[in-house]
Amino acid sequence: MAKSRSHRKTDPRNYVRDLRAECLEPRRLLAADVFAFQNPAHAMDVTHDSFVTPADALTIVNALNGFDLFNGKVGAYLDTNGDSTVAPNDVIGIINFLNGVTDSELDAVDTEFEFASEYCEDHFDNIPEGLKPVAQQFIDATNEFVSSKVLRDTALSDFLEFSLDNNAAIVARYQEIEVATGVIDKEYRLDLQELGVGLTELVSANFPTDPTTVDEFPEEYDFDPDEFDNIEDVFDELFNEIDDVVGEIEVPDYGDVIDNFDDVFQTYDDTEFGLDEFVGDFLETDEYDIFVLEGHDFGELIDDIENMYDAGFDLDEFVTDEFGTPEELINLLDGIFGSAYIGELVFNDVAAIGGETTGSNIILGDGSVVELDFGDDPDLLALAETYDNTNVLIEGVAELVYGVEIPSRTVIDVTALVGQQELDALELLLLSDSSSIATTVLTHFDGILNI
């Protein structure tokens, strides 16, 4: 485990899951009808294929010209310059990038460090004894960095396949990936900084003569073992290169540009988990997460089941076609009921205190009150009016909203509302079905259908 900067104390998993429920001042990047995000791994890699090519620029051009390239999915990271718009200057940024480099492969410096780490690992027995501890520290930190980037890149690829139908959930998921990207980068930079403490003295002690070097570009990291005839000179050059680079490393203050970053990084810093383990847990998605990110909600699921019965189809067949197994459906229902807000709705379509409250709330079973935002969705507003002062099930994403009269408050950006009427109708349909899956689902609904 590469972590040596501080002692890890607390299991982060429950706290991390709570943090994931909040979306603090999310980025909503809109230009005309284009909904776009910036790739947090590399802003110019629009298609997230690990290369910057003219195809990235063409993707933005096509989007600006109104072509529906992604069938309602995220599809690409269209905002290359991070100015909250998608415009021709996003294309210009890619062109300038391509004209300014000879190699368009991303993360060139990181790639060089990864190569150096692999070389150290493969030739560890040839490293001078006095430098083996720092070499192992370098290997461990880089391995965790690489593993964490793989998890991050998988999340970024998956994100492109999600639907834009559920705006709040998509923005919240993007922020999770953005935060994870910052945590990965900051931790690796801190590890490298720690690596540099006392490194100059160690290098001098193990290589007392002037370093054997063929460095044509002394201001850049350009380690190449093939330039040397013997392995001792390779490590002489390698550790001198590392010593030069780590002394110049700076750690960006991501808390100034990424919402919720400082809280999440502190959570990570207080745990005993390695970087890759923490990132994997932080970015983990369950059946319900995927269900929502694909644009679905509980109300839609109820409608689908009712339509299935109306069409004379069998529930077993429906479950097999839509979910694969009954267990998958049960897991989804667990996710819905575990994440939903269930209680009495108090609806008011007139905002108060200068617009700093929405006027609508849900009173939960424990007596706590949570503010709701139905936006301008006419269907949600109509349902809210219908079910005012009754028990409902609310799906949505929690956001921390800042104001003047009220410095900060948590507001649920509502994505779905289900009332007792819909739940009772579903119960009757399930009661009329003698299949085992209907009985299982109905039993699972005990206590939910009578909120």
TAJO-V681840 format. One record per pair of residues at least 4 apart in sequence whose ideal C-beta (glycine too) atoms are under 8 Angstrom apart, sorted by the first residue. I is the first residue (numbers start at 1). GAP is how many residues later the second one is. Records with the same first field share a line. If there is no record, write none. Layout:
BEGIN
I->GAP ; GAP
END
This chain:
BEGIN
1->139 ; 143 ; 273
2->135 ; 138 ; 139 ; 141 ; 142 ; 189 ; 272 ; 273
3->5 ; 270 ; 271 ; 272
4->133 ; 190
5->185 ; 186 ; 189 ; 264
6->263
7->265
8->262 ; 263 ; 264 ; 265
9->261 ; 262 ; 263
10->5 ; 260 ; 261 ; 262
11->260 ; 261
12->4 ; 255 ; 256 ; 258 ; 259 ; 261 ; 266 ; 269
13->4 ; 268
14->4
15->4 ; 252
16->4 ; 248 ; 251 ; 262 ; 265 ; 266
17->4
18->4
19->241 ; 244 ; 245 ; 248
20->152 ; 156 ; 262
21->318 ; 376 ; 377
22->150 ; 238 ; 376 ; 377 ; 378 ; 388
23->145 ; 148 ; 149 ; 152 ; 236 ; 374 ; 375 ; 376 ; 377 ; 390
24->151 ; 235 ; 236 ; 375 ; 376
25->234 ; 374 ; 375 ; 376 ; 377
26->142 ; 145 ; 146 ; 148 ; 149 ; 233 ; 373
27->10 ; 11 ; 57 ; 144 ; 147 ; 148
28->7 ; 56 ; 139 ; 143
29->6 ; 7 ; 8 ; 9 ; 49 ; 50 ; 55 ; 56 ; 57
30->4 ; 5 ; 6 ; 54 ; 55
31->5 ; 33 ; 54 ; 55 ; 56
33->33
34->29 ; 30 ; 44 ; 52
35->39 ; 129 ; 132
36->27 ; 40 ; 41 ; 42 ; 43 ; 50
37->37 ; 40 ; 41 ; 42 ; 122 ; 137
38->5 ; 39 ; 41 ; 42 ; 43 ; 44
39->4 ; 5 ; 6 ; 7 ; 9 ; 38 ; 41 ; 117
40->116 ; 137 ; 138 ; 141 ; 142
41->4 ; 7 ; 65 ; 66 ; 108 ; 111 ; 112 ; 115 ; 140
42->10 ; 64 ; 65
43->34 ; 37 ; 38 ; 39 ; 50
44->8 ; 12 ; 36 ; 49 ; 50 ; 53
45->4 ; 5 ; 6 ; 7 ; 11 ; 32 ; 61
46->10 ; 11 ; 13 ; 14 ; 30 ; 31 ; 32 ; 34 ; 48
47->8 ; 9 ; 12 ; 29 ; 30
48->28 ; 29 ; 105 ; 108 ; 109 ; 112
50->55 ; 56 ; 103
51->53 ; 54 ; 55
52->4 ; 42 ; 45 ; 46 ; 52 ; 54
53->45 ; 51
54->4 ; 40 ; 44
55->4
56->4 ; 24 ; 38
57->4 ; 34 ; 37 ; 38
58->4
59->4 ; 10 ; 17 ; 19
60->4 ; 16 ; 18 ; 20 ; 26 ; 30 ; 31 ; 34
61->4 ; 30
62->5 ; 7
63->4 ; 6 ; 13 ; 15 ; 23
64->22 ; 23 ; 24
69->6 ; 7
70->4 ; 5 ; 6 ; 90
72->91 ; 92 ; 93 ; 223
73->87 ; 88 ; 89 ; 90 ; 91
74->85 ; 86 ; 87 ; 88 ; 90 ; 96
75->85
76->84
77->83
78->8 ; 12
79->4 ; 5 ; 6 ; 7 ; 11
80->10 ; 11 ; 13 ; 14
81->8 ; 9 ; 12
83->4 ; 6
86->4
88->4
89->4
90->4
91->4
92->4
93->4
94->4
95->4
96->4
97->4 ; 7
98->6
103->5
105->6
107->4
108->4
109->4 ; 112
110->4 ; 35 ; 39
111->4
112->4 ; 109 ; 110 ; 111
113->4 ; 29 ; 79 ; 108
114->4 ; 28 ; 31 ; 32
115->4 ; 108
116->4 ; 22 ; 107 ; 122 ; 125 ; 126
117->4 ; 21 ; 22 ; 25 ; 26
118->4
119->4 ; 106 ; 115 ; 119
120->4 ; 7 ; 15 ; 18 ; 19 ; 118
121->18
123->4 ; 108 ; 111 ; 112
124->8 ; 11 ; 12 ; 15
126->105 ; 106 ; 109
127->4 ; 5 ; 8 ; 108
128->4 ; 78 ; 79 ; 107
130->72 ; 75 ; 76
131->4 ; 71 ; 72 ; 75 ; 104 ; 108
132->4
133->4
134->4 ; 61 ; 65 ; 68
135->4
136->4
137->4 ; 54 ; 57 ; 58
138->4 ; 57 ; 104
139->4
140->4
141->4 ; 47 ; 50 ; 51 ; 54
142->4 ; 46
143->4
144->4 ; 44 ; 130 ; 131 ; 132
145->4 ; 39 ; 42 ; 43 ; 46 ; 130
146->4
147->4 ; 128 ; 129
148->4 ; 32 ; 36 ; 127 ; 128 ; 131 ; 132
149->4 ; 35
150->4
151->4 ; 29 ; 125 ; 128 ; 129 ; 132
152->4 ; 25 ; 28 ; 29 ; 32 ; 127 ; 131
153->4
154->4
155->4 ; 21 ; 22 ; 25 ; 128
156->4 ; 21
157->4
158->4 ; 127
159->14 ; 15 ; 18
162->8 ; 11 ; 131 ; 132 ; 133
163->7 ; 130 ; 131 ; 132
164->6 ; 131
165->130
166->4 ; 126 ; 127 ; 129 ; 130 ; 131 ; 249
167->4 ; 246
168->4 ; 228 ; 229 ; 231 ; 245 ; 247
169->4 ; 123 ; 124 ; 228 ; 246
170->4 ; 123
171->4 ; 226
172->4 ; 225
173->4 ; 116 ; 120
174->4
175->4 ; 83 ; 84 ; 85
176->4 ; 106 ; 107
177->4 ; 106
178->4 ; 80
179->4 ; 79 ; 81 ; 82 ; 85 ; 103
180->4 ; 99 ; 102 ; 103
181->4
182->4 ; 70 ; 72 ; 76 ; 79 ; 83
183->4 ; 78 ; 81 ; 82 ; 85 ; 92 ; 95 ; 96 ; 99
184->4 ; 91 ; 95
185->4 ; 67 ; 69
186->4 ; 65 ; 66 ; 68 ; 79
187->4 ; 81 ; 88
188->4 ; 87
189->4 ; 60 ; 61 ; 62 ; 63
190->4 ; 61
191->4
192->4 ; 53 ; 54 ; 57
193->4 ; 53 ; 56 ; 58
195->4 ; 47 ; 51
196->4 ; 46 ; 47 ; 50 ; 51 ; 53
198->4
199->4 ; 40 ; 43 ; 44 ; 47
200->4 ; 43 ; 47
201->4
202->4 ; 37
203->4 ; 36 ; 37 ; 40
204->4
206->33
207->4 ; 29 ; 32 ; 33
211->25 ; 26 ; 29
212->16 ; 21 ; 24 ; 25
213->24 ; 27
214->13 ; 14 ; 23
215->7 ; 22 ; 26
216->6
217->5
221->20 ; 23 ; 24
222->19
223->14 ; 15 ; 18
225->6 ; 9 ; 13
227->10
228->5 ; 6 ; 9
229->4
230->4
231->4
232->4
233->4
234->4
235->4
236->4
237->4
238->4
239->4
240->4
241->4
242->4
243->4
244->4
245->4
253->4
254->4 ; 7 ; 8 ; 11
255->6 ; 7 ; 10
257->4
260->4
261->4
262->4
263->4
264->4 ; 18
265->4
266->4
267->4
268->5 ; 7 ; 10
271->7
273->4 ; 5 ; 8
274->4
275->4
276->4
277->4
278->4
279->4
280->4
285->4 ; 5 ; 8
286->4 ; 45 ; 49
287->4 ; 41 ; 44 ; 45 ; 48
288->4 ; 43 ; 44 ; 46 ; 47 ; 48 ; 50 ; 51
289->4 ; 46
290->4
291->5 ; 41 ; 44 ; 45
292->4 ; 5 ; 103 ; 123
296->4 ; 5
297->4 ; 98 ; 118 ; 119
298->4 ; 38 ; 42 ; 95 ; 97 ; 118 ; 120
299->4 ; 96 ; 117 ; 118 ; 119 ; 123
300->4 ; 116
301->4 ; 31 ; 35
302->4 ; 116 ; 120 ; 121 ; 123 ; 124
303->4
304->4 ; 14 ; 18
305->4 ; 10 ; 13 ; 121 ; 124
306->4 ; 119 ; 120 ; 123
307->4
308->5 ; 7 ; 10
309->4 ; 6 ; 120 ; 124
313->4 ; 5
314->4 ; 121
315->4 ; 118 ; 120 ; 122 ; 123 ; 126
316->4 ; 119 ; 120 ; 121
317->4
318->4
319->4 ; 6 ; 7 ; 10 ; 118
320->4 ; 5
322->7
323->5 ; 6 ; 9
324->4
325->4
326->4 ; 111 ; 114 ; 115
327->4
328->4
329->4 ; 108 ; 112
330->4 ; 110 ; 111 ; 114
331->4
332->4
333->4 ; 108 ; 111 ; 112
334->4
335->4
336->4 ; 59
337->5 ; 111
339->56
340->53 ; 54 ; 55
341->21 ; 23 ; 29 ; 52 ; 53 ; 54 ; 55 ; 71
342->22 ; 23 ; 49 ; 50 ; 51 ; 52 ; 106 ; 109
343->19 ; 20 ; 21 ; 22 ; 48 ; 49 ; 108
344->18 ; 19 ; 45 ; 46 ; 47 ; 48
345->15 ; 16 ; 17 ; 27 ; 39 ; 42 ; 43 ; 44 ; 45 ; 46 ; 47 ; 49 ; 72
346->14 ; 15 ; 16 ; 17 ; 42 ; 43
347->13 ; 37 ; 38 ; 40 ; 41 ; 42
348->4 ; 10 ; 11 ; 12
349->10 ; 11 ; 32 ; 35 ; 36
350->9
351->4 ; 5 ; 6 ; 7 ; 8
352->4 ; 5 ; 7
353->4 ; 52 ; 53
354->50 ; 51
356->47 ; 48 ; 49 ; 50 ; 53
357->14 ; 49 ; 52
358->13 ; 14 ; 15 ; 16 ; 53
360->11 ; 12 ; 13 ; 14 ; 24
361->8 ; 9 ; 10 ; 11
362->7 ; 8 ; 10 ; 30 ; 32 ; 50
363->4 ; 5 ; 6
364->4 ; 5 ; 6
370->40 ; 42
371->38 ; 39 ; 40 ; 41
372->12 ; 22 ; 24 ; 39 ; 40 ; 42
373->38 ; 39 ; 40 ; 41
374->6 ; 7 ; 10 ; 40 ; 43
375->5 ; 38 ; 39
376->5
377->4 ; 37
378->4
379->4
380->4 ; 34 ; 36 ; 37
381->4
382->4
383->4 ; 34 ; 36
384->4 ; 33
386->33
387->5 ; 30 ; 32 ; 33
390->29 ; 30
391->28 ; 29 ; 60
392->25 ; 26 ; 27 ; 28 ; 59
393->24 ; 25 ; 26 ; 30 ; 55 ; 58
394->18 ; 20 ; 22 ; 23
395->19 ; 20 ; 21 ; 22
396->16 ; 17 ; 18 ; 19 ; 20
397->15 ; 16 ; 18
398->12 ; 13 ; 14 ; 15
399->11 ; 12 ; 13 ; 14
400->8 ; 9 ; 10
401->7 ; 8 ; 9 ; 10
402->5 ; 6
403->4 ; 5 ; 6
418->4 ; 5
419->4
420->4 ; 31
421->4
422->4
423->4 ; 22 ; 25 ; 26 ; 28
424->4 ; 25
425->4
426->4 ; 19 ; 23
427->4 ; 15 ; 18 ; 22
428->4
429->4
430->8 ; 11 ; 12 ; 15
431->11
433->5
434->4 ; 5
435->4
436->4
437->4
438->4
439->4
440->4
441->4
442->4
445->4
447->4
END
